[in-house]
Amino acid sequence: MKQSKNSKKITILAMMIALNVVLSPLFRIEGMAPMSSVMNVIAAVLMGPVYGTIMAVSSGILRMTLLGIPPLALTGAVFGAFLAGVSYRLTKKVWVAVFGEIIGTGFLGSLLSYPVMVWFTGSEQGMYWFFYTPRFLGGALSGSFIGFFILIKLKKMPIFRRFQALFGGALRDDL
């Protein structure tokens, strides 16, 4: 029974990673990846902070490898996924997960992208600490709100609640 439960978790995680990798470049605005924030919010509510962060890291690595995206794919998504998951687990409110994604991606991820990109490019020319903040914040805001509205519909689906229970979470009706 435990092995079956773990297999289901890994299968759902793999599907979330695949959706993130496929959808992110389709609905991408230059310098923004709002679909990554959509997936982070949904993963936070569905799978929690650990699996949500694993999804963000795996998706970022795959996007960097397969699509040639710079390390921004990691710095932008990982902190948002983690904070959204922790925020949701502590409060069981989707709007708090949205807020966690915005803070994690829009602010922390954007600020930590500066030193990563200085290291990656080998140059500070034309960059400063808040260089990525407008784009990351725009992507996180738009993607998080889209994720919120998708979750309003998903919470009505019994299979979503069953999957969420598999990961030890629950969706309250008051969002």
C-alpha positions in Angstrom: 0.0 0.0 0.0 2.8 2.4 0.9 4.6 1.6 -2.3 1.5 2.3 -4.3 1.0 5.6 -2.5 4.6 6.7 -3.3 4.2 5.6 -6.9 1.1 7.8 -7.2 3.0 10.8 -5.7 5.9 10.4 -8.1 3.5 10.0 -11.0 1.6 13.2 -10.1 5.0 15.0 -9.6 6.2 13.9 -13.0 3.0 15.1 -14.6 3.3 18.5 -12.9 7.0 18.7 -14.1 5.9 17.9 -17.6 3.1 20.5 -17.6 5.5 23.1 -16.3 8.2 22.4 -18.9 5.7 22.3 -21.8 3.5 25.3 -20.8 6.2 27.7 -19.6 7.6 28.4 -23.1 4.2 28.5 -24.8 2.8 31.3 -22.6 6.1 33.2 -22.1 6.5 36.9 -22.3 10.2 38.0 -22.8 11.8 38.0 -19.4 8.7 36.6 -17.7 7.4 33.1 -17.2 3.9 33.5 -15.8 3.1 29.8 -16.4 5.9 28.8 -14.0 4.1 30.8 -11.3 0.7 29.2 -12.2 2.3 25.8 -11.8 4.0 26.8 -8.5 0.8 27.9 -6.9 -1.1 24.8 -8.1 1.8 22.6 -6.9 1.9 24.3 -3.6 -1.7 23.7 -2.9 -1.7 20.2 -4.4 1.6 18.7 -3.3 3.0 21.0 -0.5 6.4 22.7 -0.1 8.7 19.7 -0.6 7.2 18.3 -3.8 6.4 21.7 -5.1 10.1 22.7 -4.7 11.2 19.5 -6.3 8.9 20.3 -9.2 10.3 23.8 -9.6 13.9 22.6 -9.5 13.3 19.7 -11.9 11.4 21.9 -14.3 14.0 24.6 -14.2 16.8 22.2 -14.9 14.9 20.7 -17.8 14.0 24.1 -19.2 17.6 25.2 -19.0 18.8 21.9 -20.6 16.2 21.5 -23.3 15.3 25.1 -24.1 18.5 26.9 -23.5 17.1 29.2 -20.8 19.7 30.8 -18.5 19.8 30.0 -14.7 17.0 32.4 -14.2 14.7 29.4 -14.7 15.9 28.1 -11.3 16.3 31.3 -9.3 12.9 32.6 -10.4 10.9 29.6 -9.6 12.4 27.7 -6.6 11.9 30.3 -3.9 8.3 31.0 -5.1 7.4 27.3 -5.0 8.9 26.8 -1.6 7.3 29.9 0.0 4.0 29.2 -1.7 4.0 25.6 -0.3 5.0 26.6 3.2 2.5 29.5 3.3 -0.3 27.2 2.2 0.7 24.4 4.6 0.7 26.9 7.5 -2.7 28.5 6.7 -4.6 26.3 4.3 -5.5 29.4 2.3 -4.8 29.7 -1.4 -4.5 33.5 -1.3 -1.6 33.1 1.2 0.1 30.6 -1.2 -0.4 33.2 -4.0 1.3 35.8 -1.7 4.1 33.4 -1.0 4.7 32.9 -4.7 4.8 36.6 -5.4 7.3 37.3 -2.5 9.4 34.2 -3.3 9.6 34.7 -7.1 8.9 38.4 -7.5 11.3 39.6 -4.8 13.6 36.9 -3.5 14.1 35.1 -6.8 14.7 38.4 -8.7 17.2 39.7 -6.1 19.1 36.4 -6.1 19.2 36.3 -9.9 21.6 39.3 -9.9 24.6 37.5 -8.4 23.8 34.3 -10.3 23.7 36.1 -13.6 26.9 38.1 -12.8 28.6 34.8 -12.2 27.0 33.2 -15.3 27.8 36.0 -17.7 31.1 37.1 -16.0 30.1 40.7 -16.1 28.2 43.2 -14.1 27.8 45.7 -16.9 24.3 47.0 -17.3 22.9 45.0 -14.3 22.0 46.0 -10.7 20.3 44.3 -7.8 16.8 45.1 -8.9 17.4 44.5 -12.6 15.2 41.4 -12.8 12.5 42.5 -10.3 10.0 44.2 -12.6 9.9 41.2 -15.0 9.9 38.6 -12.2 7.3 40.5 -10.3 5.1 40.9 -13.4 5.3 37.2 -14.2 4.7 36.2 -10.5 1.7 38.5 -10.2 0.0 37.5 -13.4 0.8 33.8 -13.0 -0.2 33.6 -9.4 -3.6 35.2 -10.0 -4.2 32.9 -12.9 -3.2 29.9 -10.7 -5.7 31.2 -8.0 -8.6 31.3 -10.5 -7.6 27.8 -11.8 -7.6 26.5 -8.2 -11.2 27.9 -7.7 -12.3 25.5 -10.4 -10.0 22.6 -9.3 -11.3 22.6 -5.7 -14.7 21.5 -7.1 -13.2 18.4 -8.7 -13.2 15.3 -6.5 -10.0 13.9 -8.1 -8.1 17.1 -7.2 -9.1 16.7 -3.5 -8.2 13.0 -3.6 -4.7 13.8 -5.0 -4.3 16.6 -2.4 -5.2 14.2 0.4 -2.6 11.8 -1.0 0.1 14.5 -0.3 -1.4 15.2 3.2 -3.1 18.5 2.3 -6.6 19.8 2.3 -8.3 22.7 0.4 -10.6 24.8 2.6 -13.7 26.2 1.0 -12.9 29.8 1.9 -9.7 30.0 -0.2 
